[in-house]
Amino acid sequence: MKRVAYLFAWLVTAAVLAGACGTQPGGTPQVGNMERESKSIDPKGAQSARAQFKIGAGELNLAGGADQLMEADFSYNVSEWKPKVNYDVSGDTGELMVKQGSAEGGPKR
């Protein structure tokens, strides 16, 4: 009987700890419907540009031949992972940053 009580106490403790893990920050991100977004960046007179891509997970395909500095199609199914695009021009040089959003427990950059 003591063995059954010990096993029961151990199982209850394990269940409580497992349940708590899902409620703490850093848990599994909320997956939703696949969202799609297109983004175009005009070079704004820049003669050259530097680009940085900070993407922790997924697929990245780069190709030349766009009419703009960047023509992108983004797909994501976790709203916090929506890519953020920033572009600034200083003198004749542009700075492009494409950064994947993050969620606690999600892709790290």
N, C-alpha and C positions, 0 to 999 in steps of 0.2 A: 504494500500500500504506500509506503514511504517513497518507493521508486516511482510510482505513478504520480504522486503529488510533486515530486522533484521535477519530473519530465513536464508536467502541466505548467509549473511555474516557469521553467526554462522556455517553453513554447510561448507563453503569454509575454514574457520579457522580450523575446525575439520579435514577436508580432508588433509590440509597441515601438520598439526601436526601428523596425522596418517601416512602419507607418510614419514615424517622425521624420525619417530621411526624405520622404516625398514632400513634406510641408516646409522644409527649411529652404532659405535662399540657396540658389545653386542647384535646385531641382531640375527636373526635365522641363524644357521650354514647351509652351503650348503650340502644337502643330495645327495649322489651319489649312484653308484652301490654298492652292497654288495661285500666287499673285504674279502678274506680269506687268512690267513697266519699261517704256523706252525712254531714252535720254539722249539728247544731242547737245554737244558743246561747240559753240562758235569760237574760233581762235582769237577773236577780238583784236586783230592786227598783230598778233605775236608772230615773229619770224621763226622762233623755235619754241619748243615746249619740253618740260620734264614731266614724266608721269610716274606716279606711285600707285601701286595696287596693294591694298592690305585686305586680303581675303583669307579667312581661316579655313573654310571648307567649301566644297563645291567644285564646279568646273569653270575654267577661264579659257576662252578662246580669243586670240588676238589675230587680226588680219589688217592689211593695209588697204588703201583705195577708197576710204570714206570721203565724202564731200566736206565734212566738218572735221574738227580736231578729233572728236569722238562721236560715234553713233553706237549706242549700246542698247541691248535688250537684256533686262534683268528678270529673273524668275526666283521666287522665294516662297516658302510656306510657313515661315515663322516671322511674324510682323516685326519683331525686334531685330531681325537679320536684314532688313531692308537696306540696300547699299546707300551710302551717302556720297554725293559727288560734289566736290568743290573745285573751282577753277578761278585763278587770279592771274593777272598780267602785271608784271613789273618791267618797265622799259619795253624791250622787244622780246622778252622771254615769258612764256606762260608756265604756270605750275598747276598740274592736274592731279587731284587726289581722289581715288575711288576706294572707299573704306566700307567693309562689311559692318553693318550694325552688329551689336552683340546682345546676348541675353545671358543671365546668370546660368552657368552650366552649358552654355553654347560654345560655338567655335571661338577659339582664341586667335588673336592676330599676332 
